[in-house]
Amino acid sequence: MIAKLRGILDATGLDYAVVDVNGVGYLVSCSARTLRRLGGPGEAVTLLTDMWVSEDNIQLFGFFDTQEKDWFRMLTTVQGVGARVALNILSVLSPDEVATTISAQDKTNLCRADGVGPKLAARILNELKDKVASIGMAALSAPAAAAPAGAAAPAGGGPVADAVSALVNLGYRRVEAFTAVNSAVQRLGADASMSDLIRAGLKELSQ
């Protein structure tokens, strides 16, 4: 099992890199995010890898950091999410953004990735909503996890959920509204009113 490659970047393509390790070139499929961070040909690189072995094929998938590798593995546990779709998601969303998107149950944000339609996005959100915190992402599985005790989660009800909905109705993406209100709860406390959370959320979004 190949878990890591350290060598010289030989070439890159739209969705792959070739890493020269002591004269052997390894073809590694990568997200656009990882490819952007590798630099140019001739530079020293290190990639964490996940090796998939089938009857007629061996594939290497490369990641710039542990978070991205963990999310790749988590995403591919969902039925209908193969390696290519997982890399497409990680090409448009960072690991923290994936976690926040799932926490916010933001189907639209997931659909930005090639190969992810509304039905698949809904399945991803449903199957991974309880697993966000389990792999150590910075984003939280619910605002209450980061906020003072007693804060409500957007998916539940109360001022927090109402504030998120209000910001969405004003035209903000759900993941943006979720993050802004989550920050507002941390600053203002669990007893903040909906109007206070909306004002603080708008201030956060305007920065």
PASEBA-1860 file (N, C-alpha, C; in nm, 3 decimals):
! residues 207
1> MIAKLRGI> 0.084/-0.119/0.000/0.000/0.000/0.000/0.088/0.124/0.000 ~ 0.068/0.212/-0.095/0.144/0.337/-0.103/0.065/0.445/-0.031 ~ 0.120/0.498/0.079/0.050/0.597/0.160/0.102/0.738/0.139 ~ 0.222/0.751/0.082/0.280/0.885/0.063/0.386/0.879/-0.046 ~ 0.394/0.986/-0.123/0.499/1.000/-0.223/0.577/1.128/-0.196 ~ 0.709/1.118/-0.201/0.794/1.236/-0.192/0.893/1.231/-0.308 ~ 0.889/1.333/-0.392/0.976/1.333/-0.508/0.974/1.466/-0.580 ~ 0.995/1.462/-0.711/0.999/1.582/-0.794/0.877/1.583/-0.885
9> LDATGLDY> 0.810/1.696/-0.890/0.693/1.709/-0.978/0.741/1.709/-1.122 ~ 0.698/1.608/-1.196/0.741/1.595/-1.335/0.646/1.666/-1.430 ~ 0.516/1.653/-1.405/0.416/1.716/-1.494/0.282/1.717/-1.423 ~ 0.194/1.804/-1.471/0.056/1.806/-1.421/-0.040/1.815/-1.538 ~ -0.162/1.766/-1.518/-0.269/1.779/-1.616/-0.391/1.838/-1.548 ~ -0.506/1.829/-1.612/-0.628/1.887/-1.555/-0.665/1.822/-1.423 ~ -0.638/1.692/-1.410/-0.681/1.622/-1.290/-0.576/1.523/-1.238 ~ -0.451/1.545/-1.274/-0.348/1.451/-1.229/-0.213/1.520/-1.217
17> AVVDVNGV> -0.123/1.453/-1.145/0.016/1.494/-1.137/0.103/1.371/-1.158 ~ 0.220/1.391/-1.215/0.319/1.284/-1.227/0.434/1.320/-1.135 ~ 0.460/1.233/-1.037/0.565/1.257/-0.939/0.678/1.158/-0.964 ~ 0.797/1.212/-0.985/0.917/1.130/-1.009/0.981/1.097/-0.875 ~ 0.978/0.969/-0.841/1.041/0.923/-0.716/1.156/0.831/-0.753 ~ 1.276/0.884/-0.745/1.396/0.807/-0.779/1.388/0.744/-0.917 ~ 1.340/0.821/-1.013/1.337/0.776/-1.151/1.210/0.704/-1.191 ~ 1.121/0.680/-1.098/0.993/0.616/-1.129/0.883/0.722/-1.125
25> GYLVSCSA> 0.807/0.733/-1.234/0.702/0.833/-1.240/0.568/0.775/-1.196 ~ 0.510/0.831/-1.092/0.380/0.787/-1.041/0.271/0.882/-1.089 ~ 0.169/0.827/-1.155/0.055/0.906/-1.200/-0.047/0.910/-1.086 ~ -0.077/1.031/-1.041/-0.162/1.047/-0.923/-0.280/1.138/-0.958 ~ -0.401/1.090/-0.940/-0.520/1.173/-0.960/-0.537/1.266/-0.840 ~ -0.564/1.394/-0.870/-0.571/1.494/-0.763/-0.687/1.590/-0.788 ~ -0.730/1.655/-0.681/-0.827/1.763/-0.695/-0.758/1.886/-0.751 ~ -0.836/1.976/-0.806/-0.780/2.102/-0.857/-0.714/2.180/-0.744
33> RTLRRLGG> -0.771/2.169/-0.624/-0.716/2.239/-0.508/-0.574/2.192/-0.478 ~ -0.553/2.061/-0.479/-0.419/2.008/-0.454/-0.323/2.046/-0.565 ~ -0.370/2.035/-0.689/-0.281/2.067/-0.803/-0.233/2.212/-0.797 ~ -0.321/2.303/-0.753/-0.282/2.445/-0.744/-0.172/2.466/-0.641 ~ -0.165/2.378/-0.543/-0.071/2.398/-0.433/0.063/2.327/-0.455 ~ 0.075/2.253/-0.563/0.197/2.175/-0.584/0.312/2.256/-0.642 ~ 0.281/2.367/-0.706/0.388/2.442/-0.772/0.409/2.394/-0.914 ~ 0.529/2.417/-0.968/0.557/2.384/-1.107/0.649/2.264/-1.121
41> PGEAVTLL> 0.661/2.213/-1.243/0.751/2.100/-1.269/0.892/2.130/-1.221 ~ 0.954/2.028/-1.165/1.090/2.043/-1.114/1.096/2.072/-0.965 ~ 0.983/2.105/-0.906/0.981/2.135/-0.764/0.963/2.008/-0.681 ~ 1.020/2.009/-0.561/1.004/1.896/-0.469/0.862/1.899/-0.412 ~ 0.797/1.784/-0.410/0.660/1.776/-0.360/0.643/1.653/-0.271 ~ 0.545/1.663/-0.183/0.504/1.549/-0.101/0.353/1.537/-0.112 ~ 0.306/1.419/-0.142/0.163/1.394/-0.153/0.123/1.277/-0.064 ~ 0.020/1.296/0.016/-0.043/1.182/0.082/-0.124/1.109/-0.023
49> TDMWVSED> -0.130/0.978/-0.017/-0.198/0.904/-0.123/-0.294/0.800/-0.066 ~ -0.391/0.768/-0.148/-0.484/0.658/-0.121/-0.479/0.568/-0.244 ~ -0.446/0.442/-0.226/-0.430/0.351/-0.339/-0.551/0.259/-0.349 ~ -0.613/0.260/-0.467/-0.727/0.172/-0.493/-0.683/0.062/-0.588 ~ -0.708/-0.062/-0.550/-0.667/-0.177/-0.631/-0.792/-0.254/-0.671 ~ -0.807/-0.274/-0.801/-0.917/-0.357/-0.852/-0.857/-0.470/-0.934 ~ -0.944/-0.551/-0.991/-0.898/-0.668/-1.066/-0.807/-0.630/-1.182 ~ -0.838/-0.518/-1.247/-0.762/-0.481/-1.367/-0.700/-0.342/-1.360
57> NIQLFGFF> -0.692/-0.285/-1.241/-0.642/-0.147/-1.235/-0.587/-0.116/-1.096 ~ -0.486/-0.032/-1.094/-0.434/0.025/-0.969/-0.434/0.176/-0.986 ~ -0.500/0.247/-0.895/-0.508/0.392/-0.904/-0.453/0.456/-0.778 ~ -0.383/0.566/-0.797/-0.334/0.645/-0.684/-0.406/0.779/-0.683 ~ -0.456/0.819/-0.568/-0.519/0.949/-0.550/-0.434/1.028/-0.451 ~ -0.403/1.151/-0.487/-0.310/1.230/-0.406/-0.374/1.350/-0.340 ~ -0.322/1.383/-0.221/-0.380/1.491/-0.141/-0.269/1.574/-0.077 ~ -0.292/1.704/-0.073/-0.191/1.793/-0.017/-0.187/1.784/0.135
65> DTQEKDWF> -0.302/1.754/0.198/-0.304/1.748/0.344/-0.397/1.636/0.393 ~ -0.388/1.609/0.521/-0.465/1.500/0.582/-0.615/1.527/0.577 ~ -0.655/1.653/0.595/-0.797/1.686/0.593/-0.862/1.646/0.462 ~ -0.794/1.679/0.353/-0.851/1.647/0.222/-0.859/1.495/0.202 ~ -0.758/1.423/0.246/-0.760/1.277/0.233/-0.873/1.218/0.316 ~ -0.891/1.268/0.438/-0.999/1.218/0.524/-1.135/1.242/0.460 ~ -1.153/1.360/0.400/-1.282/1.390/0.339/-1.304/1.307/0.212 ~ -1.199/1.282/0.138/-1.210/1.195/0.021/-1.263/1.058/0.063
73> RMLTTVQG> -1.204/1.003/0.167/-1.248/0.872/0.215/-1.391/0.876/0.267 ~ -1.425/0.985/0.337/-1.561/0.997/0.391/-1.663/1.011/0.279 ~ -1.636/1.095/0.182/-1.729/1.117/0.071/-1.753/0.989/-0.009 ~ -1.649/0.911/-0.028/-1.664/0.791/-0.110/-1.735/0.677/-0.037 ~ -1.772/0.699/0.090/-1.856/0.600/0.158/-2.003/0.616/0.119 ~ -2.036/0.729/0.057/-2.175/0.756/0.018/-2.203/0.688/-0.116 ~ -2.313/0.615/-0.123/-2.350/0.548/-0.248/-2.365/0.650/-0.360 ~ -2.300/0.624/-0.472/-2.307/0.714/-0.585/-2.193/0.813/-0.593
81> VGARVALN> -2.112/0.818/-0.488/-1.995/0.908/-0.487/-1.871/0.823/-0.509 ~ -1.823/0.822/-0.632/-1.698/0.754/-0.662/-1.580/0.847/-0.642 ~ -1.462/0.799/-0.675/-1.341/0.878/-0.656/-1.346/1.007/-0.736 ~ -1.394/1.000/-0.861/-1.397/1.118/-0.946/-1.489/1.226/-0.890 ~ -1.608/1.187/-0.845/-1.702/1.285/-0.790/-1.644/1.345/-0.660 ~ -1.584/1.261/-0.576/-1.524/1.312/-0.452/-1.417/1.415/-0.482 ~ -1.332/1.388/-0.581/-1.229/1.485/-0.619/-1.291/1.612/-0.677 ~ -1.402/1.597/-0.751/-1.471/1.715/-0.804/-1.522/1.804/-0.691
89> ILSVLSPD> -1.577/1.741/-0.588/-1.625/1.818/-0.472/-1.509/1.890/-0.405 ~ -1.399/1.819/-0.385/-1.283/1.878/-0.319/-1.209/1.976/-0.407 ~ -1.244/1.981/-0.535/-1.186/2.081/-0.625/-1.253/2.217/-0.608 ~ -1.382/2.216/-0.571/-1.454/2.343/-0.557/-1.474/2.385/-0.412 ~ -1.458/2.291/-0.318/-1.475/2.321/-0.176/-1.355/2.269/-0.098 ~ -1.301/2.353/-0.010/-1.196/2.306/0.079/-1.256/2.210/0.181 ~ -1.174/2.132/0.252/-1.228/2.043/0.354/-1.317/2.114/0.455 ~ -1.274/2.231/0.503/-1.356/2.305/0.598/-1.488/2.350/0.535
97> EVATTISA> -1.484/2.386/0.408/-1.606/2.428/0.339/-1.701/2.310/0.318 ~ -1.645/2.192/0.293/-1.730/2.072/0.283/-1.800/2.048/0.416 ~ -1.725/2.057/0.526/-1.782/2.035/0.658/-1.892/2.137/0.688 ~ -1.866/2.263/0.657/-1.965/2.367/0.683/-2.088/2.348/0.595 ~ -2.066/2.311/0.471/-2.177/2.287/0.379/-2.267/2.175/0.429 ~ -2.207/2.068/0.479/-2.286/1.956/0.531/-2.356/1.998/0.660 ~ -2.285/2.070/0.746/-2.347/2.117/0.870/-2.467/2.206/0.841 ~ -2.455/2.291/0.739/-2.562/2.383/0.702/-2.669/2.318/0.617
105> QDKTNLCR> -2.644/2.193/0.576/-2.737/2.121/0.487/-2.763/2.203/0.360 ~ -2.654/2.254/0.303/-2.663/2.342/0.186/-2.646/2.262/0.057 ~ -2.756/2.214/0.004/-2.755/2.131/-0.116/-2.701/2.207/-0.236 ~ -2.735/2.335/-0.247/-2.692/2.415/-0.361/-2.540/2.424/-0.369 ~ -2.475/2.438/-0.256/-2.330/2.451/-0.255/-2.263/2.323/-0.304 ~ -2.316/2.207/-0.265/-2.260/2.080/-0.312/-2.280/2.063/-0.462 ~ -2.390/2.113/-0.513/-2.422/2.097/-0.656/-2.329/2.178/-0.746 ~ -2.243/2.259/-0.687/-2.143/2.331/-0.768/-2.042/2.236/-0.829
113> ADGVGPKL> -2.026/2.119/-0.769/-1.926/2.022/-0.818/-1.981/1.944/-0.936 ~ -1.899/1.922/-1.036/-1.939/1.841/-1.151/-1.979/1.701/-1.105 ~ -2.091/1.653/-1.159/-2.136/1.519/-1.126/-2.223/1.509/-1.002 ~ -2.250/1.623/-0.937/-2.334/1.622/-0.818/-2.466/1.693/-0.850 ~ -2.573/1.615/-0.861/-2.705/1.670/-0.882/-2.780/1.681/-0.750 ~ -2.902/1.735/-0.751/-2.979/1.755/-0.628/-3.000/1.627/-0.547 ~ -3.028/1.514/-0.614/-3.054/1.390/-0.541/-2.928/1.339/-0.472 ~ -2.815/1.343/-0.544/-2.690/1.297/-0.483/-2.648/1.391/-0.371
121> AARILNEL> -2.665/1.521/-0.392/-2.631/1.618/-0.288/-2.711/1.592/-0.162 ~ -2.841/1.566/-0.178/-2.927/1.537/-0.063/-2.881/1.412/0.010 ~ -2.837/1.310/-0.065/-2.790/1.186/-0.003/-2.662/1.211/0.076 ~ -2.571/1.289/0.018/-2.446/1.321/0.088/-2.476/1.394/0.218 ~ -2.562/1.495/0.211/-2.595/1.573/0.331/-2.658/1.485/0.438 ~ -2.747/1.398/0.396/-2.817/1.312/0.492/-2.725/1.209/0.557 ~ -2.639/1.147/0.475/-2.556/1.038/0.527/-2.436/1.088/0.609 ~ -2.391/1.210/0.582/-2.270/1.259/0.649/-2.296/1.363/0.757
129> KDKVASIG> -2.422/1.403/0.776/-2.450/1.512/0.870/-2.407/1.480/1.013 ~ -2.411/1.352/1.051/-2.372/1.314/1.187/-2.224/1.278/1.198 ~ -2.152/1.286/1.085/-2.011/1.243/1.086/-1.914/1.360/1.069 ~ -1.965/1.481/1.056/-1.879/1.596/1.029/-1.772/1.611/1.135 ~ -1.812/1.613/1.262/-1.715/1.637/1.369/-1.622/1.518/1.392 ~ -1.661/1.400/1.347/-1.585/1.279/1.379/-1.448/1.273/1.313 ~ -1.428/1.351/1.207/-1.296/1.347/1.141/-1.217/1.475/1.164 ~ -1.260/1.551/1.268/-1.176/1.660/1.315/-1.173/1.783/1.228
137> MAALSAPA> -1.282/1.812/1.155/-1.283/1.931/1.074/-1.304/2.055/1.161 ~ -1.262/2.169/1.111/-1.279/2.293/1.185/-1.425/2.334/1.190 ~ -1.499/2.306/1.084/-1.641/2.338/1.084/-1.712/2.240/1.176 ~ -1.827/2.281/1.228/-1.894/2.205/1.331/-2.021/2.141/1.283 ~ -2.059/2.034/1.350/-2.180/1.965/1.310/-2.305/2.041/1.344 ~ -2.298/2.140/1.432/-2.410/2.227/1.463/-2.357/2.346/1.539 ~ -2.421/2.465/1.529/-2.374/2.580/1.602/-2.363/2.553/1.751 ~ -2.450/2.471/1.807/-2.445/2.446/1.950/-2.313/2.384/1.991
145> AAAPAGAA> -2.243/2.319/1.899/-2.117/2.256/1.933/-2.010/2.359/1.960 ~ -2.023/2.479/1.900/-1.922/2.582/1.919/-1.972/2.693/2.008 ~ -2.102/2.704/2.025/-2.159/2.814/2.098/-2.180/2.776/2.243 ~ -2.213/2.876/2.327/-2.242/2.847/2.466/-2.356/2.749/2.479 ~ -2.359/2.678/2.592/-2.463/2.578/2.613/-2.601/2.639/2.599 ~ -2.687/2.568/2.531/-2.824/2.614/2.515/-2.853/2.677/2.383 ~ -2.749/2.704/2.303/-2.772/2.764/2.171/-2.844/2.665/2.083 ~ -2.932/2.715/2.000/-3.010/2.627/1.914/-2.938/2.603/1.784
153> APAGGGPV> -2.961/2.490/1.722/-2.903/2.458/1.592/-2.997/2.505/1.483 ~ -2.944/2.555/1.370/-3.029/2.601/1.263/-3.129/2.499/1.216 ~ -3.091/2.371/1.216/-3.183/2.270/1.166/-3.300/2.247/1.260 ~ -3.286/2.296/1.384/-3.390/2.269/1.480/-3.500/2.371/1.478 ~ -3.477/2.486/1.535/-3.578/2.588/1.543/-3.528/2.698/1.634 ~ -3.615/2.794/1.666/-3.576/2.901/1.754/-3.503/3.012/1.682 ~ -3.447/3.107/1.759/-3.384/3.227/1.701/-3.273/3.198/1.600 ~ -3.192/3.096/1.629/-3.079/3.067/1.539/-3.130/3.022/1.402
161> ADAVSALV> -3.221/2.926/1.401/-3.276/2.877/1.275/-3.350/2.988/1.202 ~ -3.424/3.071/1.277/-3.498/3.179/1.214/-3.404/3.283/1.154 ~ -3.293/3.310/1.224/-3.196/3.407/1.172/-3.131/3.356/1.044 ~ -3.097/3.227/1.042/-3.039/3.168/0.920/-3.138/3.179/0.805 ~ -3.262/3.144/0.830/-3.365/3.151/0.725/-3.384/3.294/0.674 ~ -3.380/3.390/0.766/-3.397/3.529/0.727/-3.284/3.575/0.635 ~ -3.161/3.537/0.667/-3.047/3.575/0.582/-3.054/3.507/0.446 ~ -3.100/3.381/0.445/-3.118/3.311/0.317/-3.223/3.383/0.233
169> NLGYRRVE> -3.331/3.427/0.297/-3.437/3.499/0.224/-3.389/3.634/0.171 ~ -3.283/3.688/0.232/-3.225/3.813/0.184/-3.130/3.791/0.066 ~ -3.110/3.665/0.030/-3.029/3.636/-0.088/-2.893/3.575/-0.060 ~ -2.858/3.554/0.066/-2.729/3.493/0.098/-2.740/3.340/0.083 ~ -2.629/3.279/0.045/-2.627/3.133/0.038/-2.639/3.076/0.179 ~ -2.702/2.958/0.188/-2.728/2.900/0.319/-2.599/2.877/0.397 ~ -2.494/2.833/0.330/-2.369/2.808/0.401/-2.311/2.937/0.455 ~ -2.327/3.049/0.382/-2.279/3.178/0.431/-2.361/3.223/0.552
177> AFTAVNSA> -2.493/3.209/0.541/-2.581/3.248/0.652/-2.553/3.164/0.776 ~ -2.536/3.035/0.757/-2.508/2.943/0.867/-2.380/2.986/0.940 ~ -2.275/3.012/0.864/-2.146/3.049/0.924/-2.157/3.182/0.997 ~ -2.225/3.281/0.938/-2.237/3.413/0.999/-2.316/3.407/1.128 ~ -2.428/3.333/1.128/-2.509/3.323/1.250/-2.436/3.243/1.357 ~ -2.363/3.141/1.315/-2.283/3.063/1.410/-2.183/3.153/1.481 ~ -2.117/3.242/1.406/-2.022/3.336/1.465/-2.093/3.433/1.559 ~ -2.213/3.476/1.518/-2.290/3.569/1.601/-2.329/3.506/1.734
185> VQRLGADA> -2.368/3.378/1.732/-2.405/3.309/1.856/-2.285/3.301/1.949 ~ -2.168/3.275/1.894/-2.048/3.267/1.977/-2.017/3.399/2.044 ~ -2.044/3.510/1.973/-2.015/3.643/2.029/-2.124/3.689/2.126 ~ -2.249/3.667/2.090/-2.360/3.725/2.166/-2.416/3.633/2.274 ~ -2.392/3.504/2.260/-2.441/3.410/2.360/-2.569/3.342/2.319 ~ -2.606/3.241/2.397/-2.719/3.155/2.363/-2.853/3.226/2.374 ~ -2.860/3.334/2.450/-2.988/3.402/2.472/-3.014/3.516/2.374 ~ -2.928/3.532/2.275/-2.945/3.641/2.178/-3.076/3.625/2.102
193> SMSDLIRA> -3.142/3.737/2.075/-3.269/3.734/2.002/-3.244/3.716/1.853 ~ -3.349/3.680/1.781/-3.337/3.663/1.637/-3.290/3.791/1.571 ~ -3.347/3.905/1.610/-3.310/4.032/1.546/-3.164/4.067/1.572 ~ -3.116/4.038/1.695/-2.975/4.063/1.724/-2.885/3.973/1.640 ~ -2.927/3.847/1.624/-2.847/3.754/1.544/-2.845/3.794/1.397 ~ -2.959/3.843/1.348/-2.964/3.887/1.208/-2.872/4.006/1.187 ~ -2.879/4.105/1.279/-2.792/4.223/1.266/-2.645/4.184/1.272 ~ -2.611/4.098/1.369/-2.471/4.055/1.381/-2.429/3.972/1.261
201> GLKELSQ> -2.521/3.890/1.211/-2.491/3.809/1.093/-2.467/3.895/0.971 ~ -2.549/3.998/0.953/-2.529/4.089/0.840/-2.397/4.162/0.849 ~ -2.360/4.200/0.972/-2.231/4.268/0.991/-2.116/4.175/0.956 ~ -2.131/4.048/0.995/-2.029/3.948/0.963/-2.018/3.929/0.811 ~ -2.129/3.925/0.744/-2.130/3.901/0.599/-2.078/4.021/0.521 ~ -2.087/4.139/0.580/-2.043/4.259/0.510/-1.893/4.282/0.519 ~ -1.828/4.208/0.608/-1.683/4.228/0.627/-1.603/4.165/0.514
END
